């Protein structure tokens, strides 16, 4: 017989009191214990690194604040035994570091560019504000035009040869309208005639480099007859492309055509504006320098590399042999040479291959070289994002009957670009720092102007160079750190599938 007393049943009738977490698991103390002193080796490493950081911070404070010189107008203010940072050098040279050799009485134009850019960029970076599309159009179309007119002075002359070159470029680009509207394969099939005429015009244009032709007087300039023949082929190619798009009676084609015509109109208006005399003093690009050149080169490369890189990435994944071959050759060619070689070729070698009398500004050549170079790297970054998108996304989009560009614009590219944000911003940061290489072709960016200013005997002291390099390093770090933190913010905002 079981004589063990029955267990008494217990049912809690009220909530248990909420106890605070253990001190070693919450707050600053908990973070320190979990991350810095979670084990013996972690504790030793934290102590060693902490001691080194304290030593480094103390020496920087001692050099930059305690023993630093803060006032003065010449090198005498920074002389003396144990002298620290020479901050009077910074106060005296900071205008030159920002504006370079830009005329002093015209620096207000640079300030206006900075203010307009900041006023347009800050709202663009705040996701909660409206009118993002109009803001983006202003930054990508209107603002560059304003900067160009203000910094150069505008009032550019367009002789007949240059006008024909611009018109030829616009006409040749119109052969892409069916491709953009219906995809690469269908676009080429629909526009074989237009593409053939464009290729014929390009062949004739290349032949004219090696053969002489008669010339005619047109719009105040001498124009070779061969150039007129090339322009005629390009006009026929553009007309054939437009008719091929309209003949399909497809809404997508008409929409693409309207967009392309709007782009044409914007370019024509922009060229008209830069040809107007606004009364500004012309400032040649050799007079630019400092932060102006750094921002112009880096921002141009950043803005141009992303769309070109996306097209190259799509081209490399294309099933069309010629498109894929061109993309692969372009990417591998530009990735296979260092940027310093690209800049040297654009500045020294490119003029040797141009026809007599045809030349480009040195800064423009550097901008084109930097944009093409960074586009090759960006293409591989975007291609990595495209490969990370599951194949089922493509199959589902095709099952819905979407076209090639609809699949990429609405489904694939948004996912690929979101995945690639860290690498894209990493490329942007690298490009921003690589702008210092333009010094090799005689363009004085921020670092180049600093090095030029250090040759000034008025500020020749032992602490001048460390102070200048330290200040410029802080400027570079601020820009790069800002891009890094903003990319982290965008990543967290777009990470809707893993919100914490």
C-alpha positions in Angstrom: 0.0 0.0 0.0 1.4 3.4 -1.0 1.8 5.7 2.0 3.4 8.6 0.2 1.3 11.8 0.6 -0.2 13.1 -2.6 1.7 16.1 -4.1 -0.2 19.4 -3.6 -1.2 21.1 -6.8 -0.1 24.7 -7.2 -1.5 27.2 -9.7 -0.2 30.8 -9.7 -3.0 33.3 -9.5 -1.0 36.4 -10.2 2.0 37.4 -12.4 5.5 36.9 -11.1 7.3 40.1 -10.3 9.5 41.4 -13.1 13.1 41.4 -12.0 15.7 43.6 -13.5 18.3 41.9 -15.8 21.6 41.0 -14.2 24.1 43.9 -14.2 26.5 42.0 -16.4 23.9 41.5 -19.1 22.4 45.0 -19.6 23.6 48.6 -20.1 27.1 49.8 -20.8 28.5 47.3 -18.2 26.8 44.4 -19.9 28.1 45.5 -23.4 31.6 45.9 -22.1 31.6 42.5 -20.4 30.1 40.7 -23.4 32.1 42.3 -26.1 35.5 43.3 -24.5 36.0 40.9 -21.6 34.1 37.8 -22.5 37.2 35.6 -22.2 40.8 35.8 -21.1 42.3 36.4 -24.5 39.6 38.9 -25.4 40.4 40.8 -22.2 44.1 40.8 -22.9 43.5 42.1 -26.5 41.1 44.7 -25.3 43.6 46.0 -22.7 46.4 46.1 -25.2 44.4 47.9 -27.9 42.9 50.2 -25.3 46.3 51.2 -24.0 47.6 51.8 -27.5 44.5 54.0 -28.3 45.0 56.0 -25.1 48.7 56.5 -26.0 47.8 57.6 -29.5 45.0 60.0 -28.4 47.2 61.6 -25.8 50.0 62.3 -28.3 47.5 63.7 -30.8 46.0 65.9 -28.2 49.4 67.0 -27.0 50.5 67.8 -30.5 47.3 69.3 -31.8 46.1 71.2 -28.8 48.5 71.5 -25.9 51.7 72.5 -27.7 50.0 73.8 -30.9 50.3 77.3 -32.3 47.0 79.0 -32.8 47.7 82.5 -34.0 50.2 84.1 -36.3 50.8 85.3 -39.8 54.1 83.6 -40.7 56.4 80.7 -39.8 57.7 82.5 -36.7 54.5 81.6 -34.9 55.2 77.9 -35.4 58.9 77.8 -34.4 60.3 76.7 -31.1 61.4 73.6 -29.3 58.7 71.0 -29.0 56.3 73.0 -31.2 53.1 71.2 -32.1 50.6 71.7 -34.9 50.9 74.9 -36.9 47.2 75.9 -37.1 48.0 79.4 -38.5 49.1 77.6 -41.6 45.6 76.1 -41.9 43.9 79.4 -41.4 46.1 81.0 -44.1 45.9 78.2 -46.7 42.4 76.8 -46.3 41.0 79.2 -49.0 43.6 77.9 -51.4 42.8 74.3 -50.4 39.2 74.8 -51.2 39.3 77.1 -54.3 42.7 76.2 -55.7 43.9 79.0 -58.1 40.4 80.2 -58.9 40.3 84.0 -59.1 39.6 85.5 -55.7 37.0 88.0 -57.0 35.1 85.1 -58.6 35.0 82.7 -55.7 31.5 83.6 -55.0 30.5 81.5 -58.0 32.0 78.4 -56.3 30.2 79.3 -53.1 26.9 79.5 -55.0 27.6 76.0 -56.4 28.2 74.6 -53.0 25.1 76.2 -51.5 22.8 75.1 -54.3 24.2 71.6 -54.2 23.8 71.3 -50.4 20.3 72.7 -50.6 19.3 70.1 -53.2 21.2 67.1 -51.8 20.0 67.3 -48.2 16.3 67.0 -49.0 17.2 64.2 -51.4 18.9 62.2 -48.6 15.8 62.5 -46.3 13.4 59.7 -47.3 10.4 61.2 -45.6 10.3 64.4 -47.8 8.2 64.5 -51.0 9.0 65.4 -54.6 12.0 63.0 -54.8 11.6 62.6 -58.6 11.8 66.3 -59.2 14.6 66.7 -56.8 16.6 63.9 -58.5 16.0 65.5 -62.0 17.3 68.8 -60.7 20.4 67.2 -59.3 21.1 65.1 -62.4 20.2 67.6 -65.1 19.7 71.2 -64.0 22.4 71.3 -61.2 25.3 70.1 -63.4 24.3 72.7 -66.0 24.3 75.5 -63.3 27.7 74.3 -62.0 29.2 74.2 -65.5 28.0 77.7 -66.4 29.1 79.2 -63.0 32.5 77.6 -62.9 33.5 78.1 -66.5 31.6 81.2 -67.3 29.6 79.6 -70.1 29.4 81.4 -73.5 31.0 78.5 -75.4 31.4 78.7 -79.1 30.0 76.0 -81.3 31.5 75.9 -84.8 29.8 73.9 -87.4 32.1 70.9 -87.0 31.3 70.6 -83.3 27.6 71.1 -83.9 27.7 68.3 -86.4 29.6 66.0 -84.0 26.9 66.6 -81.3 24.1 66.0 -83.7 25.7 62.8 -84.9 26.0 61.5 -81.4 22.4 62.2 -80.7 21.3 60.6 -84.0 23.3 57.5 -83.4 22.0 57.1 -79.9 18.5 57.1 -81.2 19.1 53.7 -82.8 18.8 52.3 -79.2 15.1 53.4 -78.9 13.7 50.0 -80.1 16.3 48.1 -77.9 15.2 50.1 -74.8 11.5 49.7 -75.6 11.4 46.0 -76.5 14.6 44.4 -75.2 17.9 43.7 -76.9 16.9 40.8 -79.1 13.5 42.2 -80.3 15.0 45.7 -80.6 17.8 44.6 -82.9 15.4 42.5 -85.0 13.0 45.4 -85.5 15.7 47.9 -86.2 18.1 46.1 -88.5 17.9 48.8 -91.1 18.6 51.6 -88.7 21.5 49.8 -87.1 22.9 49.0 -90.5 22.8 52.6 -91.6 24.4 53.7 -88.3 27.3 51.1 -88.7 27.8 52.3 -92.3 28.0 55.9 -91.2 30.6 54.9 -88.5 32.7 53.1 -91.1 32.6 56.1 -93.4 33.5 58.4 -90.5 36.6 56.2 -89.7 37.6 56.2 -93.3 37.5 60.0 -93.5 40.3 60.1 -90.9 42.7 58.6 -93.4 41.4 60.1 -96.7 41.0 63.7 -97.8 37.7 65.0 -99.0 36.4 68.2 -100.5 35.2 70.9 -98.1 32.3 73.4 -98.2 31.6 76.6 -96.3 28.8 76.0 -93.8 27.5 78.2 -91.0 30.7 80.2 -90.9 33.0 77.1 -90.8 34.8 74.8 -93.3 33.1 71.4 -93.2 34.4 68.3 -95.1 31.9 66.7 -97.5 32.7 63.3 -95.9 31.3 64.6 -92.6 28.1 65.7 -94.3 27.8 62.2 -95.8 28.2 60.6 -92.4 25.6 63.0 -90.9 23.2 61.9 -93.7 23.6 58.3 -92.8 23.0 59.0 -89.2 19.9 61.0 -90.0 18.6 58.1 -92.0 19.4 55.7 -89.2 17.6 57.8 -86.6 14.5 58.1 -88.9 14.5 54.4 -89.5 14.7 53.7 -85.7 11.8 56.1 -85.0 9.6 54.6 -87.7 10.4 51.1 -86.6 9.3 52.0 -83.0 6.1 53.7 -84.2 5.2 50.9 -86.6 4.8 48.4 -83.7 2.0 50.6 -82.2 3.1 49.4 -78.8 2.5 51.7 -75.8 6.0 50.8 -74.4 7.6 51.9 -77.7 5.8 55.2 -77.8 6.6 55.9 -74.2 10.3 55.2 -74.7 10.2 57.4 -77.8 8.7 60.3 -75.9 11.3 59.9 -73.2 14.1 59.9 -75.7 12.7 63.0 -77.5 12.5 64.7 -74.1 16.2 63.8 -73.5 17.1 65.2 -76.9 15.2 68.4 -76.1 16.9 68.8 -72.7 20.3 68.4 -74.4 19.5 71.0 -77.0 18.3 73.4 -74.4 21.4 72.8 -72.3 23.7 73.4 -75.3 21.8 76.6 -76.0 22.2 77.8 -72.4 25.9 77.2 -72.3 26.3 79.2 -75.5 24.6 82.3 -73.9 26.8 85.1 -72.6 25.7 85.7 -69.0 28.4 88.3 -68.4 30.6 86.0 -66.3 34.3 86.1 -66.5 35.6 83.0 -68.2 37.7 80.8 -65.9 39.8 78.1 -67.6 40.0 74.7 -65.9 43.8 75.1 -65.3 42.9 77.8 -62.8 40.7 75.3 -60.8 42.1 73.3 -58.0 41.7 72.1 -54.5 38.4 70.8 -53.2 36.7 72.0 -56.4 38.7 69.5 -58.6 38.3 66.7 -56.0 34.5 67.1 -55.9 34.1 67.6 -59.7 36.1 64.5 -60.6 34.7 62.3 -57.9 31.1 63.3 -58.3 31.2 63.0 -62.1 32.8 59.5 -61.8 30.2 58.4 -59.2 27.2 59.7 -61.1 28.4 58.3 -64.4 29.7 55.0 -63.3 26.5 53.6 -61.8 24.2 53.7 -64.9 27.1 52.7 -67.3 28.0 49.9 -64.9 24.4 48.7 -64.8 24.3 48.5 -68.6 27.6 46.7 -68.8 26.5 44.2 -66.1 23.4 43.5 -68.1 25.4 43.3 -71.3 27.8 40.8 -69.8 24.9 38.5 -68.8 23.2 39.0 -72.2 22.7 36.0 -74.4 23.6 38.0 -77.5 27.2 37.2 -78.4 28.3 40.6 -79.7 26.8 42.5 -76.8 28.3 40.1 -74.3 31.7 40.2 -76.0 31.8 44.0 -76.1 30.9 44.2 -72.4 33.5 41.6 -71.4 36.2 43.2 -73.4 35.3 46.7 -72.1 35.3 45.5 -68.4 38.4 43.4 -68.6 40.3 46.1 -70.5 39.6 48.9 -68.1 40.0 46.7 -65.0 43.3 45.4 -66.3 45.1 48.8 -66.1 45.7 51.0 -63.1 43.9 54.4 -62.9 47.1 56.3 -63.1 47.8 54.7 -66.6 44.3 55.7 -67.7 44.8 59.3 -66.7 48.2 59.4 -68.3 46.9 58.0 -71.6 43.9 60.4 -71.5 46.2 63.4 -71.0 49.3 62.5 -73.1 48.5 59.8 -75.6 44.9 60.5 -76.6 45.7 63.8 -78.3 48.1 61.9 -80.6 45.2 59.8 -82.0 42.8 62.7 -82.6 42.4 64.4 -86.0 44.4 67.6 -86.4 42.7 70.6 -84.8 40.5 68.5 -82.6 41.3 68.6 -78.9 39.6 68.3 -75.5 40.1 70.1 -72.2 42.5 68.2 -69.9 40.0 68.1 -67.1 37.3 66.8 -69.5 39.7 64.0 -70.6 40.3 63.1 -67.0 36.6 63.0 -66.2 35.9 60.7 -69.2 38.8 58.4 -68.1 37.7 58.2 -64.5 34.1 57.6 -65.5 34.9 54.7 -67.8 37.4 53.2 -65.4 35.0 53.3 -62.4 32.2 52.0 -64.7 34.1 48.7 -65.3 34.5 48.1 -61.5 30.8 49.1 -60.9 29.7 46.6 -63.6 31.2 43.7 -61.7 29.7 44.9 -58.4 26.2 45.1 -60.0 26.8 41.7 -61.7 27.4 40.2 -58.4 24.1 41.6 -57.2 22.3 40.2 -60.3 23.7 36.7 -59.7 22.4 36.9 -56.1 18.8 37.3 -57.3 17.1 33.9 -57.3 16.3 32.4 -60.7 12.7 32.1 -59.7 12.3 35.9 -59.8 13.1 35.8 -63.5 10.9 32.9 -64.2 8.0 34.4 -62.3 8.4 37.7 -64.2 8.5 35.9 -67.6 5.4 33.9 -66.6 3.6 37.2 -66.1 4.5 38.2 -69.7 6.8 41.1 -68.7 9.4 42.4 -71.2 13.1 42.3 -70.7 13.3 45.8 -69.4 10.2 45.5 -67.3 11.7 42.4 -65.6 15.0 44.3 -64.9 13.5 47.7 -63.9 10.7 46.5 -61.7 11.9 43.2 -60.2 15.5 42.2 -60.7 17.5 45.5 -60.5 15.9 46.8 -57.3 16.8 43.6 -55.5 20.3 43.4 -57.1 21.1 47.0 -56.2 19.9 46.6 -52.7 22.1 43.6 -52.2 25.1 45.5 -53.7 24.8 48.7 -51.6 27.9 48.0 -49.5 30.1 47.3 -52.5 28.6 50.2 -54.5 29.4 52.7 -51.7 32.8 51.1 -51.3 33.5 51.8 -54.9 32.3 55.4 -54.4 34.7 55.9 -51.4 37.6 54.4 -53.3 36.9 56.7 -56.3 36.7 59.7 -54.0 40.2 59.0 -52.6 41.6 58.0 -56.0 41.0 61.5 -57.3 44.4 62.4 -55.9 46.0 60.6 -58.9 44.9 63.5 -61.2 48.1 65.3 -59.9 50.1 63.1 -62.4 48.5 64.9 -65.3 48.9 68.4 -63.8 45.5 68.9 -62.2 45.8 70.1 -58.6 43.2 68.5 -56.4 43.0 69.0 -52.7 46.1 67.0 -51.9 48.0 68.5 -54.9 47.2 72.1 -53.8 48.4 71.2 -50.3 51.7 69.9 -51.6 52.1 73.0 -53.7 51.4 75.3 -50.8 54.0 73.6 -48.6 56.7 74.9 -50.9 55.8 78.4 -49.6 58.9 79.7 -47.7 56.6 81.8 -45.6 55.4 78.7 -43.8 58.5 76.5 -44.0 58.6 74.8 -40.6 59.0 71.2 -39.3 55.3 71.1 -38.3 53.8 72.6 -41.4 53.7 69.4 -43.5 52.3 67.2 -40.6 49.6 69.8 -39.9 48.6 70.2 -43.5 48.4 66.4 -44.2 46.5 65.9 -40.9 43.9 68.5 -41.8 43.5 67.2 -45.4 43.2 63.6 -44.0 40.4 64.8 -41.7 38.6 66.4 -44.7 38.8 63.1 -46.7 37.7 61.1 -43.7 34.6 63.3 -43.1 33.4 62.8 -46.7 34.1 59.1 -46.7 32.6 58.5 -43.2 29.5 60.4 -44.3 29.0 58.2 -47.3 29.6 55.1 -45.2 27.1 56.1 -42.5 24.5 57.1 -45.1 24.9 53.7 -46.9 24.3 51.9 -43.5 21.2 54.0 -43.0 19.9 53.1 -46.5 20.7 49.4 -45.9 18.7 49.3 -42.7 15.8 51.2 -44.2 15.6 48.8 -47.2 16.2 45.6 -45.2 12.4 44.9 -44.9 12.9 41.1 -44.9 15.0 41.1 -41.8 13.7 43.9 -39.6 14.8 43.5 -36.0 
